Amino acid sequence: MERIKMTIPEPIPGEHMAAEISEQPSVLASLVERQSEFAEVAEAIAKRPPRFVLLAARGSSDHAAIYAKYLIEVLLGLPAGLVSPSTATLYGARPDLRDVLFLTVSQSGGSPDLIEITETARSQGALTVSVCNTQTSPLAAASELAVGIGAGVEHAVAATKTYSATLLSLYLLIDAVRGGKGADAQGLGELAQKTLDGSVEGVQRAVDRYRFVDRILTTGRGYSYATALESALKLAETSYLAARAYSGADLLHGPVAAVNGETAVLAVTSRGKGGEAMHEVLDVVSGRGADILAVGSASADVSAALKINVAPTAEELAPILEILPVQRIALGLSLARGGDPDRPTGLLKVTKTR
């Protein structure tokens, strides 16, 4: 009897990351339609109004938490800060968290330190809310309230659709807490598609220009600082670049001394106060000879070697769109440099820290 040999097709480098980037317009549109779910959680929060907010997160979710910190302080007028999970998991700290809203942000909901810090916060009197992609996760079970971002399974190690969906979920939740109904987010899925379609040429030019670069600085201000942080992470984990992110203000406080004609700078510049504050920063780094790639809805207003425009929206929503072309740049650079962004060396989809 003849034995049939089955061949398993070789994985195509970057196929998952490319597909998941392209899914984002539909994921975002679906999230906006679920605004009532965020309103329900917001109503529960209103019954225990916090005096301040603490956020816990790791990796890409940490950048989403920084975005949420800006939203909370600007839109809600509440002080907000990021916790250090190790203060509880390693040092056993048990602070008084009565009247505190404790938001834990995690794509997987499976990181042991985030679960433990959430359990600790709950035992210390905080109202705990988790924002994660898996509502049946241990983190969701550890929290009093849970918000599911609903991005679906993400196969690529580098987070793309789960990151943008986390940003929008945090916006919809915080907007609902202030009594909003997500009006500014209407049509965001269409704007995401417009951004992806309109940036194809610019992304390819950026890949061609920076294919052989060794290090890159990313910078932004205000809400867009989170985009600068996430951009640096994406470039580092997919293309193994030495990427470092700075707030535009912090960049001028010392690190600018290392900027010269060999430095590539990815600057996030969108319409609004944060983008306006970047003009001085870019004038300085341009004067030092840096090669600047400007990404954002205000990219046309600055001097840069390359510009990638992003569909304009309310400033507090801009980070959801700004990251889209950068994700494609990270994908393109990884492939051009012979890598596979779906399977970065030494990384797993869920990182279990303590």
VEXDREN-2710 file (C-alpha; in Angstrom, 1 decimal):
% VEXDREN-2710
k/r/px/py/pz
1/MET/0.0/0.0/0.0
2/GLU/1.5/3.3/-1.0
3/ARG/2.0/5.7/1.8
4/ILE/0.8/9.3/1.2
5/LYS/3.3/11.9/2.3
6/MET/1.8/15.1/3.6
7/THR/3.7/18.3/3.3
8/ILE/3.1/21.2/5.7
9/PRO/3.5/24.5/4.0
10/GLU/6.2/26.8/5.2
11/PRO/4.8/29.8/7.1
12/ILE/5.0/33.1/5.2
13/PRO/7.0/35.7/7.1
14/GLY/4.8/38.5/8.4
15/GLU/1.5/37.0/7.2
16/HIS/-0.2/37.2/10.5
17/MET/1.0/40.7/11.4
18/ALA/0.0/42.0/7.9
19/ALA/-3.5/40.4/8.3
20/GLU/-4.0/41.7/11.8
21/ILE/-3.0/45.3/10.8
22/SER/-5.6/45.2/8.0
23/GLU/-8.3/44.0/10.4
24/GLN/-8.1/47.1/12.6
25/PRO/-10.7/49.2/10.8
26/SER/-13.4/46.6/11.3
27/VAL/-12.3/45.9/14.9
28/LEU/-12.5/49.6/15.8
29/ALA/-15.9/50.0/14.1
30/SER/-17.3/47.1/16.1
31/LEU/-16.0/48.5/19.3
32/VAL/-17.7/51.8/18.7
33/GLU/-21.0/49.9/18.3
34/ARG/-20.5/48.5/21.8
35/GLN/-20.5/51.8/23.6
36/SER/-23.4/50.8/25.7
37/GLU/-21.3/48.1/27.4
38/PHE/-18.7/50.7/28.4
39/ALA/-21.5/52.9/29.7
40/GLU/-22.7/50.0/32.0
41/VAL/-19.2/49.8/33.5
42/ALA/-19.0/53.6/33.8
43/GLU/-22.3/53.6/35.8
44/ALA/-20.9/51.1/38.2
45/ILE/-17.8/53.3/38.7
46/ALA/-20.1/56.3/39.2
47/LYS/-21.6/54.6/42.3
48/ARG/-18.1/54.6/43.9
49/PRO/-16.6/57.8/42.6
50/PRO/-12.8/57.7/42.9
51/ARG/-10.5/60.4/44.3
52/PHE/-7.8/59.2/41.9
53/VAL/-6.9/56.5/39.4
54/LEU/-4.1/54.0/39.3
55/LEU/-3.2/52.0/36.2
56/ALA/-1.2/48.7/36.0
57/ALA/0.1/47.3/32.8
58/ARG/3.2/45.8/31.0
59/GLY/4.6/46.1/27.4
60/SER/2.3/47.5/24.8
61/SER/-0.5/47.7/27.4
62/ASP/1.8/50.0/29.4
63/HIS/1.8/52.4/26.6
64/ALA/-2.0/52.2/26.4
65/ALA/-2.1/52.9/30.1
66/ILE/0.0/56.0/29.6
67/TYR/-2.6/57.1/27.0
68/ALA/-5.3/56.5/29.5
69/LYS/-3.4/58.6/32.1
70/TYR/-3.7/61.6/29.8
71/LEU/-7.4/60.9/29.2
72/ILE/-8.1/60.7/32.9
73/GLU/-6.2/63.8/33.9
74/VAL/-7.5/65.9/31.0
75/LEU/-11.1/64.7/30.5
76/LEU/-12.0/63.7/34.0
77/GLY/-9.8/66.1/36.0
78/LEU/-8.6/63.3/38.3
79/PRO/-5.0/62.6/39.2
80/ALA/-3.7/59.4/37.7
81/GLY/-0.5/57.3/37.9
82/LEU/1.1/54.1/36.9
83/VAL/1.8/51.6/39.6
84/SER/4.9/49.4/39.9
85/PRO/3.5/45.8/40.3
86/SER/6.8/44.7/41.9
87/THR/6.0/46.8/45.0
88/ALA/3.4/44.3/45.8
89/THR/4.6/41.1/44.1
90/LEU/8.3/41.4/45.3
91/TYR/8.2/43.7/48.3
92/GLY/4.8/42.9/49.7
93/ALA/3.5/46.5/49.9
94/ARG/-0.1/46.9/50.9
95/PRO/-1.1/50.6/50.5
96/ASP/-4.4/52.0/51.5
97/LEU/-6.4/52.1/48.2
98/ARG/-9.9/53.1/49.5
99/ASP/-11.7/55.4/47.0
100/VAL/-9.2/54.5/44.3
101/LEU/-10.2/53.3/40.8
102/PHE/-7.6/50.6/39.8
103/LEU/-7.4/49.9/36.1
104/THR/-5.4/46.9/34.9
105/VAL/-4.7/46.8/31.2
106/SER/-3.6/43.5/29.6
107/GLN/-4.1/42.1/26.2
108/SER/-3.9/38.4/27.4
109/GLY/-5.1/38.8/31.0
110/GLY/-2.6/36.1/31.9
111/SER/0.4/37.9/33.4
112/PRO/0.9/36.7/37.0
113/ASP/2.1/40.0/38.4
114/LEU/-0.8/41.9/36.9
115/ILE/-3.3/39.4/38.4
116/GLU/-1.6/39.6/41.8
117/ILE/-1.4/43.4/41.9
118/THR/-5.1/43.5/40.9
119/GLU/-6.0/41.0/43.7
120/THR/-4.0/43.1/46.1
121/ALA/-5.6/46.3/45.1
122/ARG/-9.0/44.8/45.5
123/SER/-8.2/43.5/49.0
124/GLN/-6.9/47.0/49.9
125/GLY/-10.2/48.7/49.0
126/ALA/-9.8/49.7/45.4
127/LEU/-12.5/49.4/42.8
128/THR/-10.8/47.1/40.3
129/VAL/-11.5/47.2/36.5
130/SER/-9.7/45.1/33.9
131/VAL/-9.4/46.0/30.3
132/CYS/-8.2/42.9/28.3
133/ASN/-8.9/40.9/25.1
134/THR/-10.0/37.8/26.9
135/GLN/-12.9/38.2/29.2
136/THR/-12.6/34.7/30.5
137/SER/-9.0/35.4/31.6
138/PRO/-7.7/35.1/35.2
139/LEU/-7.3/38.9/35.3
140/ALA/-10.9/39.4/34.4
141/ALA/-11.9/37.0/37.1
142/ALA/-9.7/38.8/39.6
143/SER/-11.4/42.2/38.9
144/GLU/-14.7/43.4/40.1
145/LEU/-15.5/44.9/36.7
146/ALA/-14.2/43.8/33.3
147/VAL/-14.1/45.3/29.9
148/GLY/-13.4/43.1/26.8
149/ILE/-11.7/44.8/23.9
150/GLY/-13.0/42.2/21.4
151/ALA/-10.1/42.3/19.0
152/GLY/-10.3/38.5/18.4
153/VAL/-7.3/36.1/18.5
154/GLU/-4.0/37.7/17.6
155/HIS/-1.5/35.3/16.2
156/ALA/1.5/37.6/15.5
157/VAL/3.7/38.1/18.6
158/ALA/3.8/41.9/17.9
159/ALA/0.6/43.4/19.1
160/THR/-1.3/45.5/16.5
161/LYS/-5.0/45.1/16.5
162/THR/-5.1/44.4/20.3
163/TYR/-3.1/47.6/20.9
164/SER/-5.4/50.0/18.9
165/ALA/-8.5/48.2/20.3
166/THR/-7.2/48.7/23.8
167/LEU/-6.7/52.4/23.2
168/LEU/-10.3/52.8/21.9
169/SER/-11.7/50.7/24.7
170/LEU/-10.0/53.0/27.3
171/TYR/-11.3/56.0/25.5
172/LEU/-14.9/54.7/25.4
173/LEU/-14.7/53.8/29.0
174/ILE/-13.3/57.1/30.2
175/ASP/-15.6/59.1/27.9
176/ALA/-18.5/57.2/29.4
177/VAL/-17.4/58.0/32.9
178/ARG/-17.6/61.7/32.1
179/GLY/-21.1/61.1/30.7
180/GLY/-20.1/61.0/27.0
181/LYS/-21.6/58.6/24.4
182/GLY/-18.5/58.1/22.2
183/ALA/-19.6/60.8/19.7
184/ASP/-16.1/61.7/18.6
185/ALA/-15.3/58.1/18.0
186/GLN/-18.1/57.6/15.4
187/GLY/-16.7/56.8/12.0
188/LEU/-13.3/55.8/13.5
189/GLY/-13.2/52.5/11.6
190/GLU/-13.6/54.4/8.3
191/LEU/-10.8/56.9/9.3
192/ALA/-8.6/53.9/10.1
193/GLN/-9.2/52.5/6.7
194/LYS/-8.5/55.8/5.1
195/THR/-5.3/56.1/7.0
196/LEU/-4.1/52.6/6.0
197/ASP/-5.0/53.2/2.4
198/GLY/-3.5/56.6/2.2
199/SER/-0.2/55.8/3.8
200/VAL/0.9/52.9/1.5
201/GLU/3.4/54.9/-0.6
202/GLY/4.8/56.8/2.5
203/VAL/5.3/53.5/4.4
204/GLN/7.2/52.0/1.5
205/ARG/9.4/55.1/1.2
206/ALA/10.1/54.9/4.9
207/VAL/11.1/51.2/4.6
208/ASP/13.4/51.9/1.7
209/ARG/15.0/54.9/3.5
210/TYR/15.5/53.3/6.9
211/ARG/16.2/49.7/5.9
212/PHE/19.9/49.9/7.0
213/VAL/19.6/52.3/9.9
214/ASP/20.9/51.0/13.3
215/ARG/19.2/53.3/15.7
216/ILE/16.1/55.5/15.8
217/LEU/14.6/57.9/18.2
218/THR/10.8/58.3/18.4
219/THR/9.2/61.3/20.0
220/GLY/5.8/62.9/20.6
221/ARG/4.0/65.0/23.1
222/GLY/0.6/64.9/24.9
223/TYR/-1.6/62.0/23.9
224/SER/0.9/61.2/21.1
225/TYR/3.7/60.3/23.6
226/ALA/2.0/56.9/23.9
227/THR/2.4/56.5/20.1
228/ALA/6.1/57.3/20.3
229/LEU/6.6/54.7/23.0
230/GLU/4.7/52.0/21.1
231/SER/6.5/52.9/17.9
232/ALA/9.9/52.3/19.5
233/LEU/8.7/49.0/20.9
234/LYS/7.4/47.8/17.5
235/LEU/10.6/48.7/15.7
236/ALA/12.7/47.1/18.4
237/GLU/10.8/43.8/18.7
238/THR/10.2/43.2/14.9
239/SER/13.3/44.7/13.3
240/TYR/15.8/44.5/16.3
241/LEU/16.5/48.2/16.0
242/ALA/18.0/50.2/18.9
243/ALA/14.9/52.3/19.3
244/ARG/14.4/54.8/22.1
245/ALA/11.3/56.9/22.8
246/TYR/11.3/60.3/24.4
247/SER/8.6/62.9/25.2
248/GLY/9.4/65.9/23.0
249/ALA/10.0/67.9/26.2
250/ASP/12.4/65.3/27.7
251/LEU/14.3/65.0/24.4
252/LEU/15.3/68.6/24.7
253/HIS/16.5/68.1/28.3
254/GLY/19.6/66.3/27.5
255/PRO/19.2/63.4/25.0
256/VAL/19.2/65.8/22.1
257/ALA/23.0/66.1/22.6
258/ALA/23.3/62.6/21.0
259/VAL/21.3/63.7/17.9
260/ASN/23.3/64.3/14.8
261/GLY/23.3/63.6/11.0
262/GLU/23.4/59.9/11.6
263/THR/20.2/59.9/13.7
264/ALA/16.8/58.9/12.4
265/VAL/13.9/60.5/14.3
266/LEU/10.3/59.3/14.0
267/ALA/8.2/62.3/15.2
268/VAL/4.5/62.0/15.9
269/THR/2.8/65.2/15.0
270/SER/-1.0/65.4/15.1
271/ARG/-3.4/68.4/15.2
272/GLY/-3.8/69.8/18.7
273/LYS/-1.8/71.1/21.5
274/GLY/0.6/68.2/21.6
275/GLY/1.4/68.5/17.9
276/GLU/1.9/72.2/18.2
277/ALA/4.4/71.7/21.1
278/MET/6.4/69.5/18.8
279/HIS/7.4/72.4/16.4
280/GLU/10.2/73.6/18.7
281/VAL/11.4/70.1/19.2
282/LEU/11.7/69.4/15.5
283/ASP/13.3/72.7/14.8
284/VAL/16.1/71.7/17.3
285/VAL/16.7/68.2/16.0
286/SER/16.5/69.4/12.4
287/GLY/19.1/71.9/13.2
288/ARG/21.4/69.1/14.4
289/GLY/21.0/67.3/11.1
290/ALA/18.6/64.5/12.1
291/ASP/16.7/62.7/9.4
292/ILE/13.1/63.2/10.4
293/LEU/10.1/61.1/9.5
294/ALA/6.9/62.9/10.6
295/VAL/3.7/60.8/11.1
296/GLY/0.4/62.3/12.0
297/SER/-2.4/64.6/10.9
298/ALA/-0.2/67.7/11.2
299/SER/2.9/66.1/9.5
300/ALA/2.4/68.6/6.6
301/ASP/3.1/71.5/8.9
302/VAL/6.6/70.5/9.9
303/SER/9.9/70.2/8.2
304/ALA/10.8/66.6/7.6
305/ALA/12.6/64.3/5.1
306/LEU/9.5/62.1/4.9
307/LYS/5.9/62.8/5.9
308/ILE/3.1/60.3/6.4
309/ASN/-0.3/61.9/6.8
310/VAL/-3.0/60.4/9.1
311/ALA/-6.7/61.2/8.9
312/PRO/-7.6/64.0/11.3
313/THR/-9.7/63.4/14.3
314/ALA/-10.2/64.7/17.9
315/GLU/-6.8/65.0/19.4
316/GLU/-7.5/62.5/22.2
317/LEU/-8.3/59.9/19.6
318/ALA/-5.3/60.6/17.3
319/PRO/-3.1/57.9/18.9
320/ILE/-5.5/55.2/17.6
321/LEU/-4.8/56.2/14.0
322/GLU/-1.2/57.4/14.3
323/ILE/0.1/53.9/15.2
324/LEU/-1.3/52.3/12.1
325/PRO/1.3/53.4/9.5
326/VAL/4.1/52.8/12.0
327/GLN/2.9/49.2/12.4
328/ARG/3.3/48.8/8.7
329/ILE/6.7/50.4/8.7
330/ALA/7.8/47.9/11.4
331/LEU/6.4/45.1/9.4
332/GLY/8.1/46.3/6.2
333/LEU/11.5/46.9/7.9
334/SER/11.5/43.5/9.5
335/LEU/10.8/41.8/6.2
336/ALA/13.3/44.0/4.3
337/ARG/16.0/43.1/6.9
338/GLY/15.3/39.3/6.5
339/GLY/13.2/38.9/9.6
340/ASP/9.8/37.4/10.5
341/PRO/7.8/39.8/12.6
342/ASP/5.3/37.0/13.4
343/ARG/8.1/35.1/15.3
344/PRO/10.6/37.6/16.7
345/THR/13.7/36.0/18.3
346/GLY/13.3/35.2/22.0
347/LEU/9.7/36.5/22.4
348/LEU/6.4/34.8/23.2
349/LYS/2.9/36.1/22.9
350/VAL/2.2/36.0/26.6
351/THR/5.1/37.1/28.8
352/LYS/4.7/35.9/32.4
353/THR/6.5/38.2/34.8
354/ARG/6.3/38.4/38.6
END
